């Protein structure tokens, strides 16, 4: 069995392992409840990432279409014999079928815009998953695991200037707080994303270099521009 099979849970959860390694991990999961639970939590995180890209049509769309229908004449005016002015008004007002077609066209165009936006978001999510999978599957990856002072475990998988941070068993924090990930260098820290309020998380850190460390702090909900509490863990990367 691979000595770092515990770090393969992320790639397994993303269905990114070749058949032989997948079978090896499945055999390990049968005997390791901690890794089995981590796979469940990572798959839930990946599902939330996909769900985040889905957007329902805005409520304003339905209201706008209905408002246009109410403002538009539904029946043509009664025309007198030879009333060309009346015929002109009738042409601009439109028949009920024309009105319905116009409303449908508005809805279709709006839906098309939403679908394009959603496809763009899905493409971004697929690219993110592909980058995470590439790091986790790199044969030359460097893996470092450390315990957080508050409980739970953090693992950094590093490959070619990129890293993936995997968190598991993080204790829950208050609703007004969140775990935040940082790339820390001497005299400077930049946010690498939020980890949520606890349990598990998986975050891509796109740029790490020599002398950097990955750290975790607890911050106000929504995150902070700079750390406001002492790191619960710091893991050197970029060496």
N, C-alpha and C positions, 0 to 999 in steps of 0.2 A: 504494500500500500504506500502511496506517495507520502513523504513526511509532512507535507503541507496540505494534506487533503482537506483540512478544516477551512482553508482559504478558498476552496473551490465551490463553496456554497453559492456565491454570487453568480458565477458562470452557470452553475447547474440551474439556479432559479430562473435565469434568462434563457434557458434551453440552448446554451452556446457551447456545450461540451461535445467532443466526438463520442461515438457510441461506446468505445472501450472505457474512457474516463467516466462517462455517465454511469455505466454499470458499476464501476468501482465506487463512485460516490453513493449510489443507491445502496450498495452493500454496507457502506459505512453509516449511512443514515439509519439503517435498521438497528444499529448498535449504539448510536450516539444521539440521545434525545435532544441535547443542546443544539447540535447542528440541524436536526430535523426541524426544531422550532425556528431556528434562524432562517431556513429555507422558506418556511411558511410566511414569516414576517417580510422577507425580501420580496417574495412574490406579491404580497399585498402592497408593498411599496412600489413595485413596478406597475401594478394595476392602477394605483393612484396616479402615477406619472402619465399613464395612457388616458385615464379619465380626465386629467387636468387639461388635456388638449381638446376635449369635447365641449362644445358650447351650444346650448339651445338657442333657437331663434329669439332675438330680443323681444320683450313684451311690446315695445313700441311699434314693431312691425305690424302686428295684428291690429292695434289701435289705429295706426295710420291708414291701413287699407280700409277698415270699416268707416273711418272718418271721410275718406275720399268717396266711398259709396254713398254715404248720407248726403254729401254735398253735390252729387251728380244726379241730373235728372234721370229718373228711372223709366219714364214713358215719354214718347214723342208728343209734341203739342198737336192739337187738332188743327188740320190744315183746311183752309177754304179753297174753293175752286180757283185755280190760277194764282194762288198766293205764293209767289216765288220767294218773298221774304220769309214766309213761314217754312218753306222747304229748306232755306238756308239755315234757319235756326234749328230745324230738325236734324240736318246733317251734322252740325257742330255738337248738338246734345248727344246724339248717338242712340242706338237702340239698346234695350237691356242686354242683348247678346254682346254688343260691342263694349258696353260698360263692364260686363263680367269678364270679357277677354282682356280688357285693359287692367282690371284689378288682378287677374291671374298673371298677367305679364309682370306687374310690379312685384308680386309675390315670388315669381320664378327668378327674376333678376336679383332680388334681395337674397333668396335662398342660394343662388349661385355664388354670390359674394361670400356668404357665410361658409359654403362648402370649400371655396378656395382658401379662406382663412384657416379653416379646420385642417385642410390637407397640409398647409404650410406648417401648422403646429405639430401635426403627426409626423411630418418629415423631420422636424427638429428633434422630436422624441426618439425616433428611430436612429438618428445620427448619434444622439447621446448614448443610447443603449449600445450601439456599435462601438463607440469609443471606450465605454466601460468594459465591454466584452473583450476588446483588443488588449487592454491593460491586464485584465484578469487571466487571459489565456497566453500571454507572452511567456515562452519558456525561460527567458532571462529575467523575469520579474524579481524584484526584491520585496520581501514580505516582513513586516514588523508588526508585532502585536503587543499591546500594553493595556493594563487595567486603569480605568478612570478612578479618581479619588472618591467619587460619589457612588461607585459601583458600576458594573457593566464593563464592556470590553471594546477597545477600538483597534482596528487593523488597518494599516496602510499598505497598499500594494502599489509599487512604483515601477514604471517602465518608460524609458526614453523621455524623461522630462515631464511625464504625466503621472498622476497618482489617483487611486480610488480609495476613499475612506469608507470602511465598513464598520458600523456601530451595531452592537447587539446588547440586549439586556440592560439598556439604560433605564434607571429609575425614572418614574414619571415626575415632572415638575408641575408647579401651579399653572393654571390656565393663562396667567399673565406673564409667563416666562417661557423661554425656549432654549434649546441647545443650539449653539452657533459654532461653526467650524472656521478656523483661521489658518492662513499660511503666515508663519511668523519668521521674520528675519531680524537681524540685530537692529533694534531701534524702530522697527516698523511691523505692523500687522495688517493684512488685508483679508476681508471676509471671503470665505470660499463657499458660503451657503448656510442655510438653516437645516438642522437635523430633526426638528419637531420637538415634541414634549417628552419623548422617551421611547423605550422599546428598541426598534431597529431603524437603521437608515443606511443609505448608500449614496455617496456624493462623488462626482468626478471633480478632481482638482487639476485643471488643464495645464498649469505651468508651475513647476517647482524646480529649484536649482540648488547648487551646493550651498550649504549653510542654512537652508530653510528647515523649519519644523512645522508639523501640522498640530494644531492645538484645538481644544474644545473648551468653551466657557458656557456659562448660563447667563443669558441676556433677557431683557424685556421682550415680550412678544413682538414679532416683526423684525427683531434684530437690532444691532447697534453698528455705527460706523467704525467704532474701535472697541476693543474689549473693555468691559467695565468690572469684571471680576477676575480672580486668579484662575489660570487654566486648570482644568481637572486632569488634563493629561497633555503632554507634548511628546511628539514622536519625530525624531530627526528623519529628514528625507533629503534627496538631492546629493547624497554623498558620492 
